[in-house]
Amino acid sequence: MTDDDPVYSEAYYQHIARILGDAAAAWARLPRAERYRELKLLHRQFNTPDDLSIWPPELGGDPPLPIPPPLPRREKSDRDRDPSA
């Protein structure tokens, strides 16, 4: 455990286990460095920096993905017209 790891009582982890399950409580008990190591691994595997970035782009995180240009509008043909009109 390092200086920046928060210290919680065992009752806190038992509460997490009751509400969210044993796996979530086990995750919460991990040292912060180990949790971040696993999160970075997931971040690299899914290759979604915009979704899993520690900081959003507007706060200096990963740049947003480019927005694709809109699709061109097509002209209406006779088959698009309402047959009841």
PyMOL commands that set and color helices and strands:
alter all, ss='L'
color gray80, all
select helices_A, chain A and resi 10-20+22-29+32-46+49-52+57-59+78-80
alter helices_A, ss='H'
color red, helices_A
deselect
rebuild
show_as cartoon
